[in-house]
Amino acid sequence: MSTLLLVVGVVVGFAYIFRHVVVKGKRCTSKAKLHGKTVIVTGSNTGIGKTTAIDLAKRGARVILACRSKQRGEAALEEIKRESGSNQVVFMQLDLGSLKSVRSFAETFLKSEPRLDILINNAGVFLQGRTEDGLGLMFAVNHLGHFLLTNLLLDRLKECEPSRVVNVSSVGHNFGNIDFDCLNTHKSLGPETSVFLVYSHSKLCNVLFTHELAKRLQGTKVTCYSLHPGAINSELVRNTNSVTQMLLKPLAFFFFKDTVQGAQTTLHCALQEGLEPLSGRYFSNCTVREVYAKAKDDASAKKLWELSERLCGLA
């Protein structure tokens, strides 16, 4: 009996340590106040995007909620205002799966908002499909829409420097590869059947985009960072089948971060003092990390940039 109790005690102790040290992870320690600063957070009506927006609004920032759904965006707007105690929160509609919508958002923003200090490219989907532009859905939303948005807003970021671009990627980028032949031929990152792989490919795009963007921003005071937020108990998998969601629920409760924990690395990259020399780098658990060679390959990053320019009409 005593042996059994000892084993149970060890297991419980290990589980406690794992959850509170490994799963919860580090917190952003920056005390930065953002009064007079403007931040855009894409996909901020739910998950870590909404939690990030609440934190930034509490720090005094003017926060633009850039979300696809008008109904969900306006509901989040009221919730974020209430939780942050700030009236400097604005909803602006943005569908990253539509290049027309991205251009319209950028035009409206540039006409109505004089500043942009931080751009947080947070939105993402885990769902196959095609967009109105004939692009693979995850390629369009997770990468190309943010690529276009960032480029359209770069001049404003430079005017307000020092400023930052934060791209929310995933550890899944380690499993990704960029098939340029597939992109050129099908405007997609892979076949419709491999949802996780296509998602991973899109997350690799985020890291390569950040790598190339940092090179192009040299000589300015605009810096950029990509990151893995952790495994998050959020709505990213809301489009998966009910069996998958049911199986994930108990795992998510124990092994996944909640949205407050999951927002910490985003906040670290957006706010932490002294990160400027690390522009272009990848972060996880509020710490800069090394990446595989494919995620910092100069030739691939440049090729992806040039292809992205062509596909969204910037070239």
C-alpha positions as CSV (number, residue, x, y, z in Angstrom):
1,M,0.0,0.0,0.0
2,S,2.8,2.4,0.9
3,T,4.5,1.6,-2.4
4,L,1.3,2.4,-4.3
5,L,0.9,5.7,-2.4
6,L,4.6,6.5,-3.2
7,V,4.0,5.8,-6.9
8,V,0.8,7.9,-7.0
9,G,2.6,10.7,-5.1
10,V,5.5,10.7,-7.6
11,V,3.1,10.7,-10.6
12,V,1.0,13.5,-9.1
13,G,4.1,15.5,-8.3
14,F,5.5,15.0,-11.8
15,A,2.2,16.0,-13.3
16,Y,2.0,19.1,-11.2
17,I,5.5,20.2,-12.1
18,F,4.9,19.4,-15.8
19,R,1.7,21.5,-15.9
20,H,3.0,24.5,-13.8
21,V,6.6,24.6,-15.3
22,V,6.5,23.2,-18.8
23,V,2.9,23.9,-19.9
24,K,2.3,27.2,-18.3
25,G,5.8,28.5,-19.3
26,K,7.3,31.9,-18.8
27,R,5.5,35.2,-18.7
28,C,6.2,38.5,-20.5
29,T,7.9,40.7,-17.9
30,S,7.8,44.0,-19.7
31,K,6.1,46.8,-17.8
32,A,5.8,48.9,-20.9
33,K,3.0,51.4,-21.1
34,L,1.6,52.2,-24.6
35,H,-0.3,55.4,-24.2
36,G,-0.2,57.2,-27.6
37,K,0.7,54.0,-29.4
38,T,-1.4,52.1,-32.0
39,V,-1.4,48.3,-32.4
40,I,-3.2,46.1,-34.9
41,V,-4.0,42.5,-33.8
42,T,-5.4,40.3,-36.6
43,G,-7.8,37.5,-35.5
44,S,-8.4,39.3,-32.2
45,N,-12.0,38.3,-31.7
46,T,-11.0,35.0,-30.1
47,G,-8.2,32.9,-28.5
48,I,-4.8,34.4,-27.9
49,G,-5.5,37.2,-30.2
50,K,-8.3,38.5,-28.0
51,T,-6.2,38.0,-24.8
52,T,-3.3,39.9,-26.5
53,A,-5.6,42.7,-27.4
54,I,-6.9,43.0,-23.8
55,D,-3.4,43.2,-22.4
56,L,-2.3,45.8,-24.9
57,A,-5.5,47.9,-24.2
58,K,-4.8,47.7,-20.5
59,R,-1.4,49.2,-21.2
60,G,-3.0,52.2,-22.8
61,A,-2.6,51.3,-26.5
62,R,-5.1,52.1,-29.2
63,V,-5.9,48.6,-30.3
64,I,-7.4,47.8,-33.8
65,L,-9.2,44.5,-33.8
66,A,-8.8,43.2,-37.4
67,C,-11.2,40.3,-37.7
68,R,-13.1,38.6,-40.5
69,S,-16.5,38.3,-38.8
70,K,-18.3,41.6,-38.2
71,Q,-20.6,39.9,-35.6
72,R,-17.9,38.2,-33.7
73,G,-15.6,41.1,-34.0
74,E,-18.1,43.6,-32.6
75,A,-19.0,41.2,-29.7
76,A,-15.2,40.9,-28.9
77,L,-14.9,44.7,-29.1
78,E,-17.4,45.1,-26.3
79,E,-15.8,42.4,-24.2
80,I,-12.3,43.8,-24.6
81,K,-13.4,47.3,-23.8
82,R,-15.1,46.0,-20.6
83,E,-12.2,43.8,-19.5
84,S,-9.5,46.4,-20.2
85,G,-11.4,49.4,-19.1
86,S,-10.3,51.2,-22.3
87,N,-12.4,53.0,-24.9
88,Q,-9.4,53.1,-27.3
89,V,-10.4,49.8,-29.0
90,V,-11.7,49.8,-32.5
91,F,-13.1,47.0,-34.7
92,M,-12.1,47.0,-38.4
93,Q,-13.2,44.2,-40.7
94,L,-10.4,42.2,-42.4
95,D,-10.7,38.9,-44.3
96,L,-7.2,37.7,-44.8
97,G,-8.5,35.1,-47.3
98,S,-9.4,38.0,-49.7
99,L,-6.7,40.1,-51.2
100,K,-9.3,42.8,-52.0
101,S,-10.3,42.8,-48.3
102,V,-6.7,43.2,-47.2
103,R,-6.2,46.2,-49.5
104,S,-9.5,47.7,-48.4
105,F,-8.5,47.3,-44.7
106,A,-5.1,48.9,-45.3
107,E,-6.6,51.8,-47.2
108,T,-9.2,52.5,-44.5
109,F,-6.7,52.2,-41.7
110,L,-4.1,54.5,-43.4
111,K,-6.8,57.1,-44.0
112,S,-8.3,57.0,-40.4
113,E,-5.3,56.2,-38.2
114,P,-2.2,58.4,-38.1
115,R,0.0,55.9,-36.2
116,L,1.0,52.2,-36.3
117,D,3.6,51.1,-33.7
118,I,3.0,47.4,-33.5
119,L,1.5,45.0,-36.1
120,I,0.7,41.6,-34.7
121,N,-0.1,39.0,-37.4
122,N,-1.9,36.6,-35.2
123,A,-4.8,35.2,-37.2
124,G,-4.7,31.7,-38.5
125,V,-6.9,28.8,-39.8
126,F,-6.5,25.0,-39.6
127,L,-8.8,24.2,-42.5
128,Q,-8.5,23.3,-46.2
129,G,-10.3,25.0,-48.9
130,R,-9.9,27.7,-51.6
131,T,-10.3,31.4,-51.5
132,E,-12.1,33.8,-53.9
133,D,-8.6,34.5,-55.4
134,G,-8.1,30.8,-56.2
135,L,-5.5,30.3,-53.5
136,G,-5.2,27.5,-51.0
137,L,-7.0,28.7,-47.8
138,M,-4.2,28.2,-45.3
139,F,-1.6,29.6,-47.6
140,A,-3.8,32.7,-48.1
141,V,-4.9,33.3,-44.5
142,N,-1.9,32.1,-42.6
143,H,0.8,33.7,-44.9
144,L,-0.2,35.7,-48.0
145,G,-2.8,37.9,-46.4
146,H,-0.4,38.9,-43.7
147,F,2.4,39.3,-46.2
148,L,0.3,41.8,-48.2
149,L,-1.0,43.6,-45.1
150,T,2.5,44.0,-43.7
151,N,3.9,45.4,-47.0
152,L,0.9,47.8,-47.4
153,L,1.5,49.2,-43.8
154,L,5.3,49.2,-43.8
155,D,5.7,52.9,-44.6
156,R,3.4,53.8,-41.7
157,L,5.5,51.5,-39.4
158,K,8.7,53.3,-40.6
159,E,7.1,56.7,-40.0
160,C,6.4,55.7,-36.3
161,E,9.7,53.9,-35.7
162,P,10.9,52.3,-33.5
163,S,8.1,49.8,-34.3
164,R,7.6,46.1,-34.5
165,V,6.0,43.3,-36.6
166,V,5.2,40.1,-34.8
167,N,4.3,37.0,-36.8
168,V,2.6,34.2,-34.8
169,S,3.9,30.9,-36.2
170,S,4.1,27.5,-34.6
171,V,6.5,24.7,-33.7
172,G,4.7,22.9,-36.5
173,H,6.9,24.8,-38.9
174,N,9.5,22.2,-38.1
175,F,7.4,19.7,-40.1
176,G,6.8,22.0,-43.0
177,N,8.4,22.3,-46.4
178,I,7.8,24.8,-49.3
179,D,6.9,23.1,-52.6
180,F,7.4,26.0,-55.0
181,D,6.3,23.9,-57.9
182,C,3.0,23.3,-56.2
183,L,2.7,27.0,-55.3
184,N,3.4,28.1,-58.8
185,T,1.0,25.5,-60.4
186,H,-1.8,25.3,-57.9
187,K,-1.4,28.4,-55.7
188,S,-1.5,26.0,-52.7
189,L,1.0,24.5,-50.3
190,G,-0.1,20.9,-50.8
191,P,-2.9,18.4,-51.5
192,E,-6.3,18.8,-49.8
193,T,-5.8,15.6,-47.8
194,S,-2.9,16.5,-45.5
195,V,-4.4,19.2,-43.3
196,F,-1.6,19.1,-40.6
197,L,1.1,19.2,-43.2
198,V,-0.3,22.1,-45.1
199,Y,-0.8,24.0,-41.8
200,S,2.9,23.2,-41.0
201,H,4.0,24.5,-44.4
202,S,2.1,27.7,-43.8
203,K,3.8,28.2,-40.5
204,L,7.2,27.7,-42.1
205,C,6.2,30.5,-44.5
206,N,5.7,32.7,-41.4
207,V,9.2,32.0,-40.2
208,L,10.8,32.5,-43.6
209,F,8.8,35.7,-44.2
210,T,10.1,37.1,-40.9
211,H,13.7,36.1,-41.8
212,E,13.5,37.9,-45.2
213,L,11.6,40.9,-43.8
214,A,14.3,41.5,-41.2
215,K,16.9,41.6,-44.0
216,R,14.9,44.1,-46.0
217,L,14.3,46.3,-42.9
218,Q,18.0,46.7,-42.1
219,G,18.9,50.3,-41.7
220,T,15.5,51.1,-40.3
221,K,14.2,51.0,-36.7
222,V,11.4,48.5,-37.7
223,T,12.1,45.1,-36.3
224,C,10.2,41.8,-36.7
225,Y,9.9,38.5,-34.9
226,S,8.2,35.1,-35.4
227,L,7.1,32.9,-32.5
228,H,5.6,29.7,-31.3
229,P,2.9,30.5,-28.7
230,G,2.7,27.0,-27.3
231,A,-0.1,24.5,-27.7
232,I,-3.2,26.5,-26.9
233,N,-6.6,25.5,-25.7
234,S,-8.4,27.8,-28.1
235,E,-10.7,27.7,-31.1
236,L,-8.1,27.0,-33.8
237,V,-9.5,23.4,-34.2
238,R,-13.1,24.5,-34.2
239,N,-13.4,23.4,-37.8
240,T,-12.2,19.9,-37.2
241,N,-14.7,17.0,-36.8
242,S,-16.5,16.4,-33.6
243,V,-14.6,13.2,-32.8
244,T,-11.2,15.0,-33.0
245,Q,-12.6,17.8,-30.8
246,M,-13.9,15.3,-28.2
247,L,-10.5,13.5,-28.1
248,L,-8.6,16.8,-27.7
249,K,-10.7,18.1,-24.8
250,P,-9.1,16.1,-22.0
251,L,-5.6,16.5,-23.5
252,A,-6.2,20.2,-24.0
253,F,-7.2,20.7,-20.4
254,F,-4.0,19.2,-19.0
255,F,-1.3,19.6,-21.7
256,F,-2.3,22.9,-23.4
257,K,-1.9,26.5,-22.3
258,D,-4.9,28.7,-21.7
259,T,-5.1,31.8,-23.7
260,V,-3.4,34.1,-21.1
261,Q,-0.4,31.7,-21.0
262,G,-0.5,31.4,-24.8
263,A,-0.3,35.1,-25.3
264,Q,2.9,35.7,-23.3
265,T,5.4,35.1,-26.1
266,T,3.5,37.3,-28.5
267,L,3.5,40.1,-25.8
268,H,7.2,39.5,-25.2
269,C,8.1,39.9,-28.9
270,A,5.8,43.0,-29.1
271,L,7.0,44.7,-25.9
272,Q,10.2,43.4,-24.4
273,E,13.0,46.0,-24.3
274,G,16.3,45.3,-26.0
275,L,15.1,42.7,-28.6
276,E,16.1,44.9,-31.6
277,P,19.4,43.0,-32.2
278,L,17.3,39.8,-32.5
279,S,15.1,41.1,-35.4
280,G,14.2,38.2,-37.7
281,R,14.6,35.5,-35.1
282,Y,12.2,32.9,-33.8
283,F,10.9,32.8,-30.2
284,S,9.3,30.2,-28.0
285,N,8.4,30.5,-24.3
286,C,9.6,34.1,-24.3
287,T,13.1,33.0,-25.3
288,V,14.9,33.2,-28.7
289,R,15.4,29.8,-30.2
290,E,17.5,28.3,-32.9
291,V,15.6,27.0,-36.0
292,Y,16.5,24.3,-38.5
293,A,18.4,25.3,-41.6
294,K,15.3,25.3,-43.8
295,A,13.6,27.9,-41.6
296,K,16.5,30.4,-42.1
297,D,17.5,29.5,-45.7
298,D,18.2,32.8,-47.5
299,A,17.4,31.5,-51.0
300,S,14.1,29.9,-49.9
301,A,13.1,33.1,-48.0
302,K,13.9,35.3,-51.0
303,K,12.1,33.0,-53.4
304,L,9.0,32.9,-51.1
305,W,9.0,36.7,-50.9
306,E,9.2,37.1,-54.7
307,L,6.5,34.5,-55.3
308,S,4.3,36.2,-52.7
309,E,4.8,39.6,-54.3
310,R,3.6,38.1,-57.6
311,L,0.6,36.3,-56.2
312,C,-0.7,39.4,-54.4
313,G,0.1,41.9,-57.1
314,L,2.9,43.8,-55.5
315,A,5.5,42.8,-58.1
